[in-house]
Amino acid sequence: MSQTLSPRIAVYPGSFDPITLGHVNVMERVSRLFDRLIVGVGVNIEKQTMFTADERRQLIHQSVPHLKNVEIRTFTGLTVGFVKQCGAQIIIRGVRPITDIAAELTMMMANRRLAPDVETLFMIADGELAHVSSSLIKQIASVASDEELAKFLPLHVVQAVRARLAVK
């Protein structure tokens, strides 16, 4: 028996390592468009992360307490499997102009092959946040000031990044 998927539930999957203001911007905008937004924190045991999955989930939770229709879950495996498990029909992908489009289109086509009833919507973060990525944060965190990092990250995430770097 196949499960009925809801077009009113969207899933925003990613590593969110760490969550950025660009991620928050996408979550705020998408949460206004759907009844429920499930943020899926992807767990890839082969990938070296700055924060554990539970830490990332907690940082996201602390970043969006004002969004009452957002739920944060962790998942492993294929994104389309997680999306269907959530009962959703929509995958949200945050993309940066130019740099992400080719890879995201390839992933979208693969997902459509695996799950033709699941659609992918691309969202670009607003203006000055459109270029921000977790990879960028990892590259600059050790040399940027807290004030500089706060242009890209929620303040509690700046503190978490600083604490993590101090441990290394």
Residue pairs with C-beta under 8 A, 6 or more apart in sequence:
3 84
3 87
4 87
5 84
5 87
5 88
5 89
5 117
5 118
6 35
6 87
6 88
6 89
7 89
7 90
8 34
8 35
8 36
9 34
9 35
9 36
9 37
9 38
9 86
9 87
9 88
9 89
9 90
10 30
10 33
10 34
10 36
10 37
10 38
10 88
10 90
10 91
10 92
10 121
11 37
11 38
11 39
11 40
11 79
11 82
11 83
11 86
11 88
11 90
11 91
11 92
12 26
12 27
12 30
12 37
12 38
12 39
12 40
12 91
12 92
12 93
12 94
13 39
13 40
13 42
13 75
13 79
13 82
13 83
13 91
13 92
13 93
14 23
14 39
14 40
14 41
14 42
14 94
15 41
15 42
15 44
15 47
15 49
15 56
15 134
16 23
16 39
16 41
16 56
16 59
16 60
16 134
17 49
17 50
17 51
17 56
17 134
18 50
18 51
18 56
18 59
18 134
18 137
18 153
18 157
18 160
18 161
19 56
19 59
19 60
19 63
19 134
19 153
19 154
19 157
20 129
20 132
20 133
20 134
20 137
20 152
20 153
20 157
21 125
21 129
21 132
21 151
21 152
21 153
21 154
22 94
22 125
22 129
22 130
22 132
22 133
22 152
23 60
23 63
23 94
23 125
24 63
24 64
24 154
25 125
25 126
25 129
26 92
26 94
26 123
26 125
27 37
27 39
27 64
27 67
27 70
28 64
28 67
29 123
29 126
30 37
30 92
30 123
31 37
31 64
31 67
31 69
31 70
34 69
34 90
35 69
36 69
36 70
36 71
37 67
37 69
37 70
37 71
37 92
38 70
38 71
38 72
38 73
38 86
38 88
39 60
39 64
39 70
39 71
39 72
39 73
40 73
40 74
40 75
40 79
40 82
40 83
40 86
41 53
41 56
41 57
41 60
41 72
41 73
41 74
41 75
42 74
42 75
42 76
42 79
43 53
43 74
43 75
43 76
44 76
45 76
49 56
50 138
50 161
50 164
51 59
51 160
51 164
53 74
54 74
55 160
57 72
57 73
57 74
59 154
59 156
59 157
59 160
60 72
61 72
62 154
62 156
63 154
63 156
63 157
64 70
73 82
73 86
75 82
75 85
78 114
79 91
79 111
80 91
80 111
80 114
80 115
80 118
83 89
83 90
83 91
83 115
83 118
84 115
84 118
88 118
89 117
89 118
89 119
90 118
90 119
90 120
90 121
91 111
91 118
91 119
91 120
91 121
92 120
92 121
92 123
93 104
93 107
93 108
93 120
93 121
93 122
93 123
94 122
94 123
94 124
94 125
95 101
95 104
95 122
95 123
95 124
96 124
96 125
96 130
96 131
96 132
96 133
97 124
97 130
97 131
104 120
104 122
107 120
108 120
111 118
111 120
112 118
112 120
124 130
125 132
128 151
129 152
132 152
136 152
137 149
137 152
137 153
137 161
140 148
140 149
141 149
141 161
141 165
142 165
146 158
146 162
149 158
149 161
150 158
153 161
